[in-house]
Each structure stands twice: as structure tokens, then as C-alpha cells.
């Protein structure tokens, strides 16, 4: 039995390595036919692992039967988050009740879409499909930290994307000027590890202006010391993107799933429609066919 489990995990690891896009690839590049086949194989593996969750099985079926879902770019992000582990699908007896899966992250490129839509359409079927699995699960609770992130007027939630397709959830508190980076130990069942590595909080006073600028790309590479291993290249509207320096550089190695809401979606968030928002996740995500052209670098001596 153990040998079978090892073989299954090894095969998925091979898929993961094959799916990882080249470091210098366009982050909005569509998956090739080969990647689509590998995604299918991986989903089949996940379906077998997570067959005790009816909503998970339905979710996988929806992905496989819909052409829209075959344009998923961040396959490796999905692989990394689940980490091939049954406990992250709620199947492990010791893991049940220890954490809540809030959502699945995908980087969707809708067919025929060029540029960014002016407004999110919450009635769009593609948006609705993205978080049906979450239902009413709205916060992740731990013994030490309590509710994960309350939605307030001063807290903004961002996604930090890596060139390889990985991403990090960031919560930015505009009053305290803090960035919360959620790491891989957020959903571990090991209490000591969870308490030691659950959140990384960084001062935002230096980077807030760059991240919150409302239009265009802004070179913020001078912020590298703040993130240490990561080279923060630019920020664009609601999103800040990170280019990783090397494949082996993984200070957090996220497995966490959280609700992401862009600043554009904040006006929609009220007590009346919060339930719908958290089911549909207003941020899930319409992408760009190509990144906008970066402006010329500013003089670093200024």
C-alpha cells in the first residue's frame, strides 16, 4: 500500500515539474495542449484523493467538462497549494476541523478577452463557477490568531504573482501600514509550526505608495530588501507582481487558500451581498492578454 502511495505522489511530482512554465515565459501565456493533458491527469489524481468531498468531485467534473477551464495558466500554483496531500482536501481524520479551505486560485484567461474589463460582472457564469466550492466558509480560525482577516474599509487584499505562476495572498492594512503574508504553515496540523510561522508581518510604510497607485506599471525594485529573497518588480492597480530570483528560492511555499477581493470589488461588499460575494469571489480573475508596457525607469538617484 505504501509503495502505491509513493508511486502516485511521484507521478504527480513529474506532472508538476513538467507543467512549470519557463522562468522567462510570458506570465499570461496560455497552456499548450501538452499542459492541458497533464492538467487532466492531475485532476484525475486529485479526484481520487478527494472523493470523500462531494463538492470537490463536482468541482473537478466542472473543470474537465468546460472549455473555459482549459485555459488555466497557473497549474503549478494549484499543484503547490494542494501539495498532493489528502489532508489539504479535508480527507485526513486528524486534519478535519483544524482548518477551512476558503477557495481555489486560478489564473483565468477568458477566450477573446483583450485588456482588463472595466467592471467585474458578478452575474457572469465564469465568475460564479470559481468559488462554488467555498459556500459559506468565510474565515480560517487558528488557536493563536483567531479569525483570519475581517473585511474592513482599511484592509485591502492583494495577490502577489510569481513568474512561475505561483502567488501569495497579501493583506494590506492602510491604517497600521502593515502587510500580512500568509505562509505555508497556516494550515498545518502541527501546533508549534503554526504558531512560529503562521504570519509574516512587514512594514508597509515604504511600499504603500507604489502598490496603491491607481494606474500603470511602477518600478519598485528598490523594495527588494523588504522582501529579501524576492525581487519585487512592479505593481499594477490591484495587483503587485513578483519575479522570482530562482526556482529553489521559496521562503513560504504557500499551500494556503484565502478569499481575495480586489479594490474594484470593495463597493459591492455589503452585509446584504457578502454571502454571495464570498461564494462567487468577485476577484477570480479576468486577466490581461499581455502586460501593459512598463514606463521608463526613474532615476534611482532621485
C-alpha positions as CSV (number, residue, x, y, z in Angstrom):
1,X,0.0,0.0,0.0
2,X,2.8,2.4,0.9
3,X,4.6,1.7,-2.4
4,X,1.4,2.5,-4.3
5,X,1.1,5.8,-2.5
6,X,4.7,6.7,-3.2
7,X,4.3,5.9,-6.9
8,X,1.2,8.1,-7.1
9,X,2.9,11.0,-5.5
10,X,6.0,10.6,-7.7
11,X,3.8,10.7,-10.8
12,X,2.2,13.9,-9.7
13,X,5.6,15.4,-8.9
14,X,6.6,14.7,-12.5
15,X,3.5,16.4,-13.7
16,X,4.3,19.4,-11.5
17,X,7.8,19.7,-12.9
18,X,6.6,19.4,-16.5
19,X,3.8,21.9,-16.0
20,X,6.0,24.6,-14.5
21,X,6.4,27.3,-17.2
22,X,9.8,28.6,-18.2
23,X,11.1,31.3,-16.0
24,X,11.3,33.8,-18.8
25,X,7.9,33.0,-20.2
26,X,5.1,35.5,-20.6
27,X,3.0,35.2,-17.4
28,X,-0.2,35.4,-19.5
29,X,0.8,32.6,-21.8
30,X,-2.0,30.1,-22.5
31,X,-1.4,26.4,-21.7
32,X,-0.2,24.2,-24.5
33,X,-2.1,21.0,-25.5
34,X,0.5,19.1,-23.6
35,X,-0.1,21.0,-20.4
36,X,-3.8,20.5,-20.8
37,X,-3.4,16.8,-20.9
38,X,-1.1,16.9,-17.8
39,X,-3.7,19.1,-16.0
40,X,-6.3,16.4,-16.8
41,X,-4.1,13.7,-15.4
42,X,-3.5,15.7,-12.2
43,X,-7.2,16.4,-11.8
44,X,-7.9,12.7,-12.1
45,X,-5.4,12.1,-9.3
46,X,-7.0,14.8,-7.1
47,X,-10.4,13.4,-7.7
48,X,-9.3,10.0,-6.4
49,X,-7.7,11.6,-3.4
50,X,-10.6,13.9,-2.6
51,X,-13.5,11.7,-3.5
52,X,-14.9,11.9,0.1
53,X,-15.9,15.6,-0.6
54,X,-18.9,15.7,-2.9
55,X,-18.3,19.4,-3.7
56,X,-14.7,18.7,-4.7
57,X,-15.7,15.9,-7.0
58,X,-18.3,18.2,-8.6
59,X,-15.7,21.0,-8.9
60,X,-13.3,18.7,-10.8
61,X,-16.0,17.5,-13.1
62,X,-16.9,21.1,-13.9
63,X,-13.3,21.8,-14.8
64,X,-12.9,18.8,-17.0
65,X,-16.2,19.3,-18.8
66,X,-15.9,23.0,-19.5
67,X,-13.8,24.5,-22.3
68,X,-13.4,27.7,-20.3
69,X,-11.4,25.8,-17.7
70,X,-8.9,24.5,-20.2
71,X,-7.3,27.9,-20.4
72,X,-5.9,27.7,-16.8
73,X,-2.4,29.2,-16.7
74,X,-1.5,28.8,-13.0
75,X,-1.5,25.0,-13.0
76,X,1.7,24.9,-10.9
77,X,0.1,27.2,-8.3
78,X,-2.8,24.8,-7.9
79,X,-0.4,21.9,-7.6
80,X,1.7,23.7,-5.0
81,X,-1.3,24.8,-2.9
82,X,-2.7,21.3,-2.5
83,X,0.8,19.9,-2.2
84,X,-0.6,16.5,-3.2
85,X,-1.7,15.9,0.3
86,X,-5.1,14.3,1.2
87,X,-5.3,16.3,4.4
88,X,-5.5,19.6,2.4
89,X,-8.7,18.3,0.9
90,X,-10.2,17.5,4.2
91,X,-9.8,13.8,4.0
92,X,-7.3,13.2,6.7
93,X,-9.1,12.4,10.0
94,X,-6.5,14.4,12.1
95,X,-6.9,17.4,9.8
96,X,-10.6,17.8,9.9
97,X,-11.7,20.8,11.9
98,X,-8.2,22.2,12.1
99,X,-8.5,24.4,9.1
100,X,-11.0,25.6,6.5
101,X,-10.4,25.7,2.8
102,X,-11.6,29.1,1.6
103,X,-11.2,28.8,-2.1
104,X,-9.2,27.7,-5.1
105,X,-7.0,30.0,-7.0
106,X,-6.9,30.0,-10.8
107,X,-5.5,32.4,-13.3
108,X,-8.2,32.5,-15.9
109,X,-7.7,34.0,-19.4
110,X,-11.3,34.2,-20.9
111,X,-11.4,33.4,-24.6
112,X,-11.5,36.6,-26.7
113,X,-10.7,38.9,-23.8
114,X,-8.2,41.6,-24.5
115,X,-7.2,44.0,-21.8
116,X,-9.0,44.4,-18.5
117,X,-12.8,44.7,-18.1
118,X,-13.8,48.0,-16.7
119,X,-16.1,46.4,-14.1
120,X,-16.5,42.9,-12.7
121,X,-19.7,41.2,-13.7
122,X,-20.8,39.3,-10.7
123,X,-23.6,37.6,-12.7
124,X,-21.1,36.1,-15.1
125,X,-21.2,32.3,-15.1
126,X,-17.4,32.1,-15.2
127,X,-17.2,34.2,-12.1
128,X,-19.9,32.2,-10.3
129,X,-18.2,28.8,-11.0
130,X,-14.9,29.9,-9.4
131,X,-15.9,29.7,-5.8
132,X,-19.0,27.5,-5.6
133,X,-16.9,25.0,-3.6
134,X,-16.4,27.5,-0.8
135,X,-20.0,28.1,0.1
136,X,-20.4,29.8,3.4
137,X,-16.9,29.1,4.8
138,X,-15.6,32.7,5.2
139,X,-12.7,32.6,7.7
140,X,-9.9,30.4,8.8
141,X,-9.6,30.1,12.5
142,X,-6.5,29.1,14.4
143,X,-5.8,28.6,18.1
144,X,-3.4,31.6,18.2
145,X,-4.6,34.1,15.7
146,X,-8.4,33.9,15.7
147,X,-10.3,34.9,12.6
148,X,-8.0,35.2,9.7
149,X,-9.0,38.5,8.0
150,X,-12.1,40.6,8.7
151,X,-13.2,42.7,5.8
152,X,-13.0,46.4,6.7
153,X,-12.6,49.7,4.9
154,X,-9.0,49.9,5.7
155,X,-7.9,46.4,4.8
156,X,-7.2,45.6,1.1
157,X,-6.4,42.1,-0.1
158,X,-4.0,41.7,-3.0
159,X,-2.4,38.8,-4.9
160,X,1.3,38.7,-5.5
161,X,2.1,36.7,-8.6
162,X,5.4,34.9,-9.3
163,X,6.8,34.5,-12.8
164,X,6.4,30.7,-12.4
165,X,2.7,31.0,-11.8
166,X,2.7,30.9,-8.0
167,X,1.2,33.6,-6.0
168,X,1.0,34.9,-2.4
169,X,-2.0,36.4,-0.7
170,X,-1.2,39.8,0.9
171,X,-3.5,41.7,3.3
172,X,-2.6,45.4,3.4
173,X,-3.8,47.4,6.4
174,X,-3.9,51.0,5.3
175,X,-4.1,52.4,8.9
176,X,-1.3,50.3,10.5
177,X,0.7,50.3,7.3
178,X,1.3,46.6,7.5
179,X,1.5,43.8,5.0
180,X,0.4,40.3,6.1
181,X,1.9,37.5,4.1
182,X,0.3,34.1,4.7
183,X,2.7,31.3,4.7
184,X,2.6,27.5,4.2
185,X,2.2,26.8,8.0
186,X,-1.2,28.5,8.1
187,X,-3.0,25.2,7.6
188,X,-0.5,22.8,9.2
189,X,-1.8,20.5,11.9
190,X,1.5,20.9,13.8
191,X,0.7,23.5,16.5
192,X,4.3,24.6,17.1
193,X,5.0,25.2,13.4
194,X,1.7,27.0,13.0
195,X,2.5,29.4,15.9
196,X,6.1,30.0,14.8
197,X,5.4,30.6,11.0
198,X,1.8,31.4,10.6
199,X,2.1,35.1,9.6
200,X,4.9,37.3,8.4
201,X,4.1,40.9,9.0
202,X,6.1,43.6,7.3
203,X,6.1,47.4,7.5
204,X,4.2,48.9,4.5
205,X,5.3,52.5,5.0
206,X,7.9,52.3,2.3
207,X,5.9,50.4,-0.3
208,X,2.3,51.5,0.2
209,X,2.5,54.5,-2.3
210,X,3.9,52.2,-5.1
211,X,1.4,49.5,-4.6
212,X,-1.7,51.7,-4.3
213,X,-1.0,53.9,-7.4
214,X,-4.1,53.7,-9.5
215,X,-2.8,53.1,-13.0
216,X,0.2,52.0,-15.0
217,X,3.2,50.0,-14.0
218,X,5.7,51.3,-11.5
219,X,9.2,50.1,-11.0
220,X,9.6,49.3,-7.3
221,X,12.7,47.1,-7.4
222,X,14.3,49.2,-4.7
223,X,12.0,47.4,-2.3
224,X,13.9,44.2,-2.7
225,X,15.5,44.4,0.8
226,X,12.0,44.4,2.3
227,X,11.2,41.0,0.7
228,X,14.8,39.8,0.9
229,X,14.8,36.7,-1.4
230,X,12.2,38.2,-3.8
231,X,12.6,40.8,-6.4
232,X,9.5,42.9,-6.4
233,X,9.4,44.2,-10.0
234,X,6.3,46.3,-10.4
235,X,2.8,47.0,-9.2
236,X,-0.3,47.3,-11.4
237,X,-3.6,48.6,-10.0
238,X,-4.9,45.9,-7.6
239,X,-2.1,43.5,-8.1
240,X,1.6,43.5,-7.4
241,X,3.7,41.0,-9.3
242,X,6.9,39.4,-8.1
243,X,9.6,37.8,-10.3
244,X,11.4,35.0,-8.5
245,X,15.1,35.0,-8.5
246,X,15.5,31.2,-8.6
247,X,13.3,28.2,-8.6
248,X,14.7,27.0,-5.3
249,X,14.0,30.2,-3.5
250,X,10.8,29.5,-1.6
251,X,10.7,31.3,1.8
252,X,7.0,30.5,2.3
253,X,6.0,27.8,-0.3
254,X,2.3,28.6,0.0
255,X,-0.3,25.9,0.5
256,X,-2.9,28.3,1.8
257,X,-6.2,29.2,0.2
258,X,-7.8,32.5,1.1
259,X,-10.5,34.8,-0.2
260,X,-9.2,37.5,-2.5
261,X,-11.2,40.7,-3.1
262,X,-9.8,43.4,-5.3
263,X,-10.2,47.1,-4.6
264,X,-12.5,47.3,-7.6
265,X,-14.8,44.8,-5.9
266,X,-15.0,46.6,-2.5
267,X,-18.0,48.8,-3.4
268,X,-20.0,45.5,-3.9
269,X,-19.3,44.3,-0.4
270,X,-22.2,45.0,1.9
271,X,-23.9,43.0,4.6
272,X,-26.7,42.1,2.2
273,X,-24.5,40.6,-0.6
274,X,-21.5,39.4,1.4
275,X,-22.7,35.9,1.3
276,X,-23.0,36.0,-2.5
277,X,-19.6,37.7,-2.8
278,X,-17.9,35.0,-0.8
279,X,-19.5,32.3,-2.8
280,X,-18.7,33.8,-6.1
281,X,-15.5,35.6,-5.2
282,X,-15.6,38.8,-7.1
283,X,-12.0,38.5,-7.8
284,X,-11.3,35.4,-9.7
285,X,-10.0,36.7,-12.2
286,X,-10.2,38.4,-15.5
287,X,-6.7,38.7,-16.8
288,X,-4.8,40.6,-19.4
289,X,-3.7,39.2,-22.7
290,X,-0.4,41.0,-22.3
291,X,1.0,43.2,-19.5
292,X,0.9,46.9,-20.2
293,X,4.2,48.4,-21.4
294,X,6.3,49.5,-18.5
295,X,7.3,53.1,-18.2
296,X,11.0,54.1,-18.4
297,X,12.9,53.6,-15.3
298,X,13.1,56.5,-13.0
299,X,16.4,57.9,-11.9
300,X,17.4,55.9,-8.8
301,X,19.4,58.9,-7.5
302,X,16.3,61.0,-7.0
